[in-house]
Amino acid sequence: MELLEAWSQEQRDNYSKEIVVTKHRMEETGLFSDEALIRLLDKHPSHLIDFQYVESDPDYPDKQVTVDFSGADGATMMKVVKTNARVWINLREAMNVHPEYQKVYDQLLDELEEKTGKNKAMRNCRGGILISSKTAATPYHADPTTTLLWHIRGHKQAWVYPVTDEFLPDIEYEKIIIGEVDQDMPFSYAMDDGAILKPADLYGGEMVSWPHPSPHRVENRTFCVSMVMEFSTAESAFRNAGSFTNAWLRRRFSANPKPWAQTPILVKLLKVAMGRALQKMGTRKKFRRIDWVHYKLDMDVDGFIKTVTKPYKRVH
């Protein structure tokens, strides 16, 4: 069984340059039913599971806060995500870790490389599975990696915004690259007027991709299951290394670097080389945020999510 439907020449030409929406058959593999996902939750390494709660009216940053799920089995976690209003689970690298998922993932990569003509460009990618409640939302953010959203079950709406200073200020993207924040950025609903995809209704069996590092946000309309593919390309690595240097210059010397889009190519090359050197030296560790736990999974409280008395570092 082929996982991808035929791509048009226009889709092939526009891939990674513009928004592309296409069809897939991932659900037909049987790996994304409730029963299969419960088994996956039970065996997936706990350090690769993120259980997130989106607060009702949070301040930026850290709109998505970590829930301590220690002691809960897969059936319990699935029950919570199906009944609690604003939680989602990310099984990081699930498509890479387990043989039955890896087999499907390898086939998907083979077909995607053939459709896009990007031979071997995606072989460093990670595939995570998202299980999210019916009113969960992914706040406005930008991914440092090239990202493809494979929607498998349910109904989502997605907004994608242009890569301009208005929607992606250099200083905010640098915070993501250096690790000070997760991926969230300041947002107001007035920004929706400038979105280049506003909104797209996504149903099971649809994939959407966008140019790196386009800001985007997603809102669920039903319980949803998706797979997110993340990988580095030469273009994303180039941009990220240069942004790392600019972030370091701001913090080390209180510099105000020229906007990346306006930086001459020779200066970009120097900053990229410097950024790669700084990353090899472990500089990012000095700025990386701590993952604080604010909530605990508790089946005896209403909604199953309990506020902890004092936040603590994630240990699960």
Phi and psi in degrees as a GROMACS rama.xvg file:
@    title "Ramachandran Plot"
@    xaxis  label "Phi"
@    yaxis  label "Psi"
@TYPE xy
-76.3983  140.737  GLU-2
-89.2276  -24.5572  LEU-3
-113.655  139.826  LEU-4
-77.0037  168.559  GLU-5
-61.0214  139.196  ALA-6
-97.906  143.828  TRP-7
-79.393  164.275  SER-8
-62.7644  -33.4514  GLN-9
-64.828  -42.1796  GLU-10
-63.4033  -41.976  GLN-11
-61.7159  -43.3342  ARG-12
-69.1277  -34.6983  ASP-13
-88.043  -14.1682  ASN-14
-55.4054  131.272  TYR-15
75.477  -9.77288  SER-16
-105.386  -32.611  LYS-17
-137.644  174.618  GLU-18
-70.5373  131.334  ILE-19
-126.89  129.171  VAL-20
-118.752  130.007  VAL-21
-145.755  175.243  THR-22
-102.963  150.678  LYS-23
-144.913  172.191  HIS-24
-126.993  36.0245  ARG-25
-61.7289  -36.385  MET-26
-62.1654  -29.5859  GLU-27
-69.8177  -9.11934  GLU-28
-72.9422  -18.112  THR-29
80.2386  4.47762  GLY-30
-88.9859  -1.21945  LEU-31
-125.657  18.121  PHE-32
-74.3448  165.805  SER-33
-56.1399  -45.0232  ASP-34
-63.7084  -43.6375  GLU-35
-65.7256  -38.5895  ALA-36
-70.1339  -34.6194  LEU-37
-63.0211  -43.4493  ILE-38
-62.3929  -39.2374  ARG-39
-66.1301  -42.4406  LEU-40
-60.3836  -36.5091  LEU-41
-68.758  -30.4088  ASP-42
-107.194  -11.6111  LYS-43
-72.4595  138.671  HIS-44
-56.7254  132.279  PRO-45
-63.119  -29.8155  SER-46
-72.2765  -10.3732  HIS-47
-105.124  14.3644  LEU-48
-112.56  124.379  ILE-49
-107.282  120.911  ASP-50
-108.36  111.341  PHE-51
-115.868  144.854  GLN-52
-122.456  128.964  TYR-53
-98.4527  112.525  VAL-54
-64.0481  153.287  GLU-55
-65.5748  -38.9134  SER-56
-144.862  66.4703  ASP-57
-81.6032  160.049  PRO-58
-91.0725  149.733  ASP-59
-74.1197  143.141  TYR-60
-93.9978  -163.101  PRO-61
57.6424  53.3705  ASP-62
-70.5723  -25.3416  LYS-63
-104.605  118.65  GLN-64
-113.378  146.316  VAL-65
-76.4457  137.101  THR-66
-109.43  132.589  VAL-67
-78.3552  111.008  ASP-68
-104.532  11.6325  PHE-69
-56.7717  135.73  SER-70
92.2418  -10.838  GLY-71
-91.3929  137.616  ALA-72
-90.2862  177.926  ASP-73
-61.806  -40.7625  GLY-74
-63.2105  -38.4119  ALA-75
-66.148  -45.5492  THR-76
-63.5162  -38.9903  MET-77
-66.3581  -38.7375  MET-78
-60.7995  -43.5302  LYS-79
-64.3203  -45.9415  VAL-80
-68.7508  -23.3214  VAL-81
-84.8208  -16.2  LYS-82
-119.363  -23.7932  THR-83
-86.918  145.426  ASN-84
-70.9503  -36.3509  ALA-85
-136.889  52.1156  ARG-86
-125.327  154.494  VAL-87
-149.832  154.939  TRP-88
-120.348  133.173  ILE-89
-115.7  114.908  ASN-90
-93.3185  88.5142  LEU-91
-62.7594  134.779  ARG-92
62.6049  19.5868  GLU-93
-58.8983  -34.9593  ALA-94
-74.0539  -15.708  MET-95
-97.6566  -25.0703  ASN-96
-88.544  -37.6041  VAL-97
-104.774  130.75  HIS-98
-54.8367  -42.4311  PRO-99
-66.4928  -32.8709  GLU-100
-79.4332  -37.8124  TYR-101
-60.2793  -37.9886  GLN-102
-61.0975  -46.5683  LYS-103
-65.9539  -40.1311  VAL-104
-63.0666  -42.9248  TYR-105
-61.6124  -42.0303  ASP-106
-62.9365  -43.0763  GLN-107
-60.9093  -42.8343  LEU-108
-64.2292  -41.3573  LEU-109
-58.904  -47.418  ASP-110
-67.8116  -39.5698  GLU-111
-66.56  -39.9192  LEU-112
-62.7259  -38.7768  GLU-113
-66.8311  -40.6005  GLU-114
-69.6564  -39.101  LYS-115
-91.9825  -20.7778  THR-116
78.3595  7.38685  GLY-117
-92.1339  68.9459  LYS-118
-62.9941  125.678  ASN-119
66.0226  4.23266  LYS-120
-72.8901  -16.6071  ALA-121
-113.236  10.8785  MET-122
-75.7677  -6.8813  ARG-123
-97.3725  16.0342  ASN-124
-86.1899  154.628  CYS-125
-110.76  142.152  ARG-126
-121.167  111.177  GLY-127
-106.004  150.494  GLY-128
-108.429  126.942  ILE-129
-103.575  128.267  LEU-130
-119.779  116.095  ILE-131
-134.732  146.248  SER-132
-73.4833  169.241  SER-133
-67.3796  -22.752  LYS-134
-119.994  20.5572  THR-135
-68.4992  155.787  ALA-136
-143.531  143.979  ALA-137
-100.03  113.591  THR-138
-63.2695  168.133  PRO-139
-56.2953  124.575  TYR-140
-160.169  171.75  HIS-141
-130.534  139.714  ALA-142
-95.0149  134.022  ASP-143
-70.0015  -21.7032  PRO-144
-94.6469  164.029  THR-145
-71.1003  132.733  THR-146
-130.97  134.685  THR-147
-121.037  130.934  LEU-148
-101.801  112.759  LEU-149
-100.837  102.363  TRP-150
-86.2799  131.909  HIS-151
-114.867  -42.0666  ILE-152
-140.386  141.764  ARG-153
96.9828  -168.68  GLY-154
-130.029  119.934  HIS-155
-119.742  161.23  LYS-156
-124.269  135.438  GLN-157
-124.713  140.899  ALA-158
-117.941  133.947  TRP-159
-125.718  139.161  VAL-160
-121.153  159.313  TYR-161
-71.8283  157.3  PRO-162
-88.978  77.1097  VAL-163
-130.967  166.143  THR-164
-61.9779  -28.1533  ASP-165
-65.3071  -38.6815  GLU-166
-103.559  -22.4784  PHE-167
-137.973  73.9823  LEU-168
-60.4634  139.29  PRO-169
-52.9041  -43.3312  ASP-170
-64.6973  -31.915  ILE-171
-75.4823  -39.7236  GLU-172
-67.0716  -35.6506  TYR-173
-61.6175  -36.4432  GLU-174
-60.2958  -36.6321  LYS-175
-69.4419  -46.6087  ILE-176
-63.4104  -38.1768  ILE-177
-84.7599  -12.1508  ILE-178
95.4265  9.6072  GLY-179
-69.5421  -33.1047  GLU-180
-126.393  167.164  VAL-181
-69.1676  -86.4016  ASP-182
-145.184  -2.51542  GLN-183
-72.1785  150.749  ASP-184
-136.249  159.73  MET-185
-58.1061  143.817  PRO-186
-148.528  145.311  PHE-187
-135.302  149.485  SER-188
-66.24  -16.8669  TYR-189
-62.749  -23.5674  ALA-190
-68.2431  -18.8551  MET-191
-61.1038  -26.2024  ASP-192
-61.3941  -27.1679  ASP-193
-98.9722  4.50942  GLY-194
-64.7029  145.225  ALA-195
-91.7916  -9.7557  ILE-196
-138.272  112.693  LEU-197
-152.31  105.207  LYS-198
-91.4797  169.324  PRO-199
-101.577  127.954  ALA-200
-81.6788  118.879  ASP-201
-110.93  130.274  LEU-202
-118.916  166.603  TYR-203
-52.2887  133.701  GLY-204
96.255  14.4596  GLY-205
-124.006  141.749  GLU-206
-118.129  139.561  MET-207
-127.615  135.789  VAL-208
-129.063  158.578  SER-209
-147.652  163.056  TRP-210
-66.2181  142.579  PRO-211
-72.8559  139.807  HIS-212
-106.602  63.6594  PRO-213
-54.8623  127.651  SER-214
-65.4712  149.601  PRO-215
-159.551  165.569  HIS-216
-149.007  159.661  ARG-217
-139.69  140.471  VAL-218
-127.007  132.223  GLU-219
-78.7284  149.268  ASN-220
-114.56  -18.8978  ARG-221
-144.431  175.397  THR-222
-55.7122  136.341  PHE-223
-135.793  150.258  CYS-224
-130.043  129.807  VAL-225
-139.887  163.729  SER-226
-122.041  132.814  MET-227
-112.722  124.117  VAL-228
-102.267  125.025  MET-229
-126.099  130.899  GLU-230
-155.027  157.273  PHE-231
-94.9075  143.252  SER-232
-121.948  170.332  THR-233
-59.0314  -37.3676  ALA-234
-69.2043  -44.8385  GLU-235
-68.781  -38.5805  SER-236
-64.3531  -37.3174  ALA-237
-63.4273  -50.9694  PHE-238
-61.3952  -43.1413  ARG-239
-68.8318  -38.4353  ASN-240
-65.3511  -41.0994  ALA-241
-65.4141  -39.7408  GLY-242
-66.1868  -34.0723  SER-243
-62.4391  -44.3509  PHE-244
-60.953  -46.0315  THR-245
-61.6392  -40.1777  ASN-246
-62.3971  -42.9894  ALA-247
-64.5383  -41.9298  TRP-248
-62.7465  -38.8668  LEU-249
-62.7939  -42.0252  ARG-250
-82.96  -33.0185  ARG-251
-84.0508  -36.8249  ARG-252
-125.693  8.49611  PHE-253
54.9648  34.9011  SER-254
-76.1215  163.328  ALA-255
-127.73  78.7748  ASN-256
-61.1323  151.233  PRO-257
-62.1207  143.512  LYS-258
-49.8497  140.918  PRO-259
-56.7435  -40.4576  TRP-260
-65.0583  -22.6148  ALA-261
-101.968  2.186  GLN-262
-80.3014  129.805  THR-263
-59.7338  151.319  PRO-264
-61.7855  -37.8542  ILE-265
-65.5453  -37.7839  LEU-266
-67.5985  -40.3953  VAL-267
-57.9652  -44.4759  LYS-268
-60.9591  -41.2277  LEU-269
-65.0624  -41.7713  LEU-270
-69.2915  -35.3756  LYS-271
-64.9174  -45.0515  VAL-272
-61.6596  -41.1035  ALA-273
-67.2344  -41.4657  MET-274
-62.2501  -40.7572  GLY-275
-64.519  -38.6152  ARG-276
-66.1261  -43.158  ALA-277
-62.2282  -40.1141  LEU-278
-66.0659  -38.7526  GLN-279
-65.2311  -28.3566  LYS-280
-78.7677  -3.95594  MET-281
80.6945  21.2005  GLY-282
-62.2617  -31.843  THR-283
-60.7557  -29.2809  ARG-284
-61.4399  -26.6085  LYS-285
-71.3016  -21.0259  LYS-286
-112.425  -14.2101  PHE-287
-64.0857  134.389  ARG-288
-70.8567  157.973  ARG-289
-91.654  136.607  ILE-290
-84.0196  98.1461  ASP-291
-88.0777  136.006  TRP-292
-89.9964  123.642  VAL-293
-110.598  -16.1048  HIS-294
-137.679  156.172  TYR-295
-128.403  138.05  LYS-296
-71.0972  126.068  LEU-297
-145.586  110.422  ASP-298
-72.4617  -6.71703  MET-299
-96.0619  0.518003  ASP-300
-113.331  157.219  VAL-301
-62.7109  126.844  ASP-302
84.432  -9.78872  GLY-303
71.8935  2.10258  PHE-304
-118.281  121.127  ILE-305
-115.569  134.412  LYS-306
-70.8234  133.053  THR-307
-80.2467  151.314  VAL-308
-63.6283  -41.7365  THR-309
-139.599  122.592  LYS-310
-56.0297  146.92  PRO-311
-140.448  160.717  TYR-312
-66.7868  144.46  LYS-313
-63.1567  131.272  ARG-314
-124.618  -8.86846  VAL-315
